[in-house]
């Protein structure tokens, strides 16, 4: 299998770098500036000490989608707001029979890709770990987690496992995506806190906001007959009560949730820092949209969406203490 990556950002370069280090000669497509950073190769590392390096000859990098024309499978790692455009470009580029796998946040991106490239096989996916871009060409996985791909992507999962990236397939990718989306509701909280994930999750006030957003999401899913899958070690309904525990008890009972590199941040926090549009409409906004279908109120996620958009536009605060954010969202 000849793999390709469309959207060589944090996740794309980590996965692509692992495939390259395993000798699979992937094609990476992304911004020209990223190509400059990768001129001497890619280094991928992980919180447990795992590390791999790929030289510049071990992969092909381009800023043109046409470079993916000979790929057998393409992993789409662009931001959600670029999914439709990505689908159109891939539809005009890929050979017949090429497989497309969405490794993006949220739940709606596979549908958007399918609509933009009719007749193509597009599979949903979920990335369960956090990647940070550090010192030049290194892409570091700072949390536990694995890649889950919709049934039909077994060959891609095997390639990822051979490359050292834990992956498997599932017959219910929507449940998996919703399970991860509930956890990703913290992306907004993390971006507004302007703190690393570990520091933010160590403060009860921030966790109380996340717990309220998750409970709201669970209510919306129940009203729509959707049962989210477990993302990580705990079932989704077990997480909000743990988040609301006092700090001293949370660190004892739920210490595994804090097994995060001290400098790891959410992708939304990185987008805010770099002046890129947020994926809030594909995370908290998905909860709001689904709530409207059944008349289920979503004031917590509505408010977080509003605060994030204000912060990104420069019209609102971009740095909230835990207590202030809790008062602004839950009062």
N, C-alpha and C positions, 0 to 999 in steps of 0.2 A: 504494500500500500504506500502510495506517495501522498503524504499529508501536507495540507496547507493551512495557514492561519490568516484570516482576514480581520485585521484590527490588532496590530502588534503593539499593544499597550502593556499594562502590568501583567494581566493574566495571559494574554497572547504570547508575550515574550517568555514568561516562565514556562508555559506548556511547550511552546515552540523550541525553547532552549533545551528542555529536557529531551524532546524528540531528536533534536540535532545531536546532542551529546551521546545518544544511543545509536547513532549512525543511520538515522532514517531520512536524512537529507530533506527536511521540510522547506517549504516556500513560505516566507513571512511577508505580508503586505501591510504597510502602515505609513505613517508620516515620513517624509524625507529626513526630518531631523532625527528620528529614531534610527534610521539607517546610518547616519553619521555616528551615533553613539555605539552602534554595533559593528563598526568597521573592523574591530579587532576581535570580535567574537561575543559570546554571551556566557555569563555565569549565572547559574541558578542554585540557590541555597534554601535551606529549610530550618525551622526552629530546633529540630532534633539533631542538627549537625550534618545532615545529608547535604552533599554538594556535588555539582557536576559543572563541567565547562565544555563549551563547543567553540571551535575555531571558526574563523570567517569562511573557510572552505567547507564547513559542515552543513551550511544552509544557504539558501538564496534569499536575499532581501530586495524588495522593490516597493516603490510607492505607486505602482500601476497594477490594478486588479488583473490585467491580462497575464501576469506572471503565474497565475493560478490555473491556467488553461489545461495543463496536463495532470493536475492533482486528482486523486481518486476520492479524497475526502477533505472537506474544508471546514475548519472550526471557526465559527463566527464569534468574534470577541469584541465587536464594536459596542459603543454605548447605545442604549435603547432608542434614543432619538435619531439614531442613524440607521436603524434596521431596514426601513423601506428602501432607502438609497442603496444600502449594501445588497439587498435582494435583487434590485434592478441590475446592478453592476455584475453580480455573480450570474444572473440569468443570461446575460450577454456574453459571458466569458467561459463558463465551465463546460466541459465536454459532457455529452449525454451519459447518464448513469452515475455521474459524480454525486457523492453523498454530502449533504450539508448538515452540520450539527451546530445548534445555537448554544454557546457557552456564555450566556448573558444573564444579568439580573432580571428579576420579575418573572411573569408567567405568560405574557402576551407576545413576546418576540418571535417564537416559532410560527405563530399564526400570521404575523406581519410578513415574515420572510416567505411563507408559502403563498400569500396573496401576491407578492411581488415577483415570484418566480414559479408560476403554475406549471404543473407537470414534473417538477423536481421533487426528489425525496428530501424532506427537511425534518430533522429530528430535534426534539427538545433536549435540553441538558441543564445541569445545575453544577455550579462550582462551589464547593463547601468550605473553601479556605480563603484567606486574605493574602494578597500579594502587595508588596511595597517595592517601589523602584528606589534603589540606593546607589550610591557612589558609581556613577557612570553606567556600566553595562551589567550590573548585578540586579537580579530580580528575586526577592526574598519572600518565602512563604512563612508568615509569622504565626499561623494558627494551625490547629488540627483540621482535618476535613478531607473530602475526596470528591472526585468528579462522578456524577451519575448521569447516564445517557439513556434516552428512550430506547426500548427494545428495537432491534434492527441495527444498532450501533456497536455490536459485539466486537467487530474487527478494530474499531477505533479504541474501544476500551482495552483490548489486548495490547495494542500499541502503546497506550498511555502507561499501562502497568509495566510493560517491558522497559519503558523509559523512566520508571521510578515514581510515576504519578498515580496514586491509587485511584482506580476507576471500576465501575461496574454498570450494568444495564438494569432497567426496571420496566415492568409492564404498566406502571401508573406514574408517569413522569409529572403529571399535573399535581398529584398529591405531594410529590417530592418538592416541586417548585414552590407550592404554597407553604410547605413546612419551612423552607429556606427563606421565603419572603417574610414570614412572621419574624424571623430573627433579624432580617435585613431592615425591619422597621427601626432598628437602632442606628442605621446609617444617618438618619436625620438628626437624632439625638447627638451622635458623635460629632457630626459636622458643626452643630450649634454650640457644642461644648468647647471646641477648639482644643481638645485634649487627646492624647493617645487613647486607644481603646481600653487598655488595661486600667489606666487612671480614671477614665470616665466610668467604667463599669464597677470600679471600687467605691463609688459614691452612691449612697442609697437614693438620693433625690433624683439623680439621672435614671437610676434603675426603676424608680416608681413611674416615671414618665413612659419608659419602655414597656413596663408591665401593663399600664393602662392602654397603650396602643395595641399591644398583643391581645389583650382581652377583647378589645373592640374588634380586632381582626378575626378572632375565633368566633365571636357572635355573628359576624357577617358571613363567615364560611358556613356555620351551622344553618343559618337561615337560607343559604343557597344549596344545602345538601352536599357540601364539600368537606371531606375529612382529610386534613393535612397529615402528611407523613412525618415521622420523627426525623429531625435534622440534628445529627449529633447523638449524644448519649441519652437525652431526655425527650419524652413526648412533649408536644407543644403545650398541652394544658398544665403540665407540671412546672413550666418555667416561670409564669407570672408570680405565683406564691413565693418561689425562691428569690426572685428579684426584689421583692418587697421586704425581705428579712433585714434586720439591722446589719450593719457592715461586719461586725465581729462574727456573727453567725453565718452570714453569707459566705465569707471567706473560708469557713470551716466546712459547711455543708455543700457548697457549690464551687469549690476551689477549681474544679476542672474548667469552669467557664472563664477563669482568669489565667489559664495557661496560654498566654499571648505574649509575644515579644513586647517589651516595654515601649517601643517606638511605633508599633503598628497602628495605623489609622484606617478608617473606612474609606472606600473609594469616593464617597461623596465629600468627605473632608478634603481629599486630594483635589477633587474637582473645584472646590471652593478656593483652595489655595492657588490653583493654576488658572482661575478665571474661566472655567468651562461650565456649560449648562449642567444642572443637576438632573439625576434620574428620578427625582421625587415623584413625578406623575406615574412612573412605572413601579413604584414601591408603595408608599403611603397612599398615593393616588389610586392605585388598584383597589385598595380596601374601600376607599370612598366610592369609586365607580360601582363596585359590586354591591355595596350597601344600598345604593340608590335603587338597584333592581328590585330589592325586597322591602324598601322603606326602612331599613335598619340604620339608625343614626350613627354617625362617625365623627363626633366633635373633636376627639383627640387627634385623629389623623388629619382631619381638616385643618386644625390649628397648626400642627407641625408642618404640614405642606405650606401653609401661608407664611410661617416664620422662615422656612428654608428659602422660599422664593424671594422674600424680602431681603434676606441676608445675601443671596447671590446677586440680586439687582443693586445692592448697595443702599437700599432705602430703609433697611432694618438692621438690628444688631446682629453681629456675626460671632459674638462670644458671650455665652450665657453661663452663669454659675448654675449649679444644680438646683438650688432653692429658687432662683429667679425663673428658671425654665419650668420647674414644676408649678409655680404659681401662675405663670403665663398660660400654661396648657391645661392644667387641671382645675383651676379656680373657676 
